[in-house]
């Protein structure tokens, strides 16, 4: 199945549909109000290696939103069926998987628990080329400081604006601060610094997203004897760091080579963690 010249497979509520026939209601609150949540992940060796972790986070967000949706086991099955459908028509490489849960159709005034169940969408398409390095810029688009972790909700334009501000500054990705000036995260990734042989990353307890790769990198640090800390970071901490890197489910571990136009060294700790992450993903997907 193809859409716009790209081989893609789509399922809606567990049913495979042709991409050009994929439809949801214009009255779905996911469309009208960004009322829903999503996850994006990739395959490794054709296997959705981190699917369970992403479903954990997706359903945690659904509970936070009081969102009624498809049973997890059925959604898990829908993901694998959609991957298989994409694989049957495209043998060029790895896949990007997007899972979307909407609130469904209901009046704006309705209580959240009174609406739904909504629509469950799975889209599988070729994984776009991923960068080998990235540049960052601190942008003036703060995240409100709040208690608790962030969530991947459909109202994502706030992050897109931050990324556009970074691009206007000549960078690939935006660093977002809270109202107190503390580093929270990037627009679409988590951020780490390296000082000497110690790796540090901001806490997610004030609105940051608990990244799947972020957690795995911290676990790799523990496994490989690399000192790691979760702590408050300032822009000054970033500028004085020996190394910077970002993590995301599509990119993995990516070295930062420029911050606000200033070159940054792509150092040995970043390279070690990037290599360890790739090796773990490939080893796990082939086991």
Buried (B, 14 or more C-beta within 10 A) or exposed (E): BBBEEEBBBBBBBBEBBEBEEBEBEEEBBBBBEBBBBBBBBBBBEBBBBBBEBBBBBBBBBBEEBEBBBBEBEEBBBBBBBBBEBBBEEBEEEBBBBBBBBBBBBBEEEEEBEEBBBBBBBBBBBBBEEEEEBBBBBBBEBBBEBEEEBBBBBBEEEBBEBBBBBBBEBEBBBBBBBBEEEBBBBBBBBBBBBBBEEBBBBBBBEBBBBBBBBBBBBBEBBEEEEBEBEBEBBBBEBBBEBBBBBBBBBBBBBBBBBBBBEEEBBBBEBBBBBBEBBEEBBBEEBEE
